[in-house]
Amino acid sequence: MNVNINIVTTQFNEIGEENVIKSNVDGTLYQKKDHKYIIYKEIENNEEITTSLKIEKDQVTIKRFGALESTLRFKVGKIDISRYLTQEGAFVIENHTKEIDIIEGDDISIYIDYDIKIMDMFTGRNIIKIDIKEK
């Protein structure tokens, strides 16, 4: 099924400064067993990146392929440690999911609130809001 995906990521650094990143893309939703998958492509710095969202009952996994590669898993109370591969090098990301809310009906809404640490370079909090609507 063709869908429209609206993503708003709000980042807070360790001193509380806020940065908002908005993205609106078209993608495809697939149902496989008990899970939903949303696949979409974006261009960042003239490079194509494919993103896959895997939506489970109480967990969301975001995988990115192409110009950068990463897998982030979000489940309340769990700490996920993953590698983030970019053209500039590899980074280790640690995220601790504080809250996740998945609402499924005709549309899908996802809310993820997590603390993030990127090696010794960045510590902060991110909130991701994803709204998925059938086209």
Buried (B, 14 or more C-beta within 10 A) or exposed (E): EEBBBBBBBBBBEEEEEEEEEEBEBEBEBEEEEEEBBBBBEBEEEEEEBBBBBBBEEEBBBBBBBBBBBBBBBBBBEEEBEBEBBEEEEEBEBBBBBBEBEBEEEEEBBBBBBBBBBBEEEEEBBBBBBBBBEEE
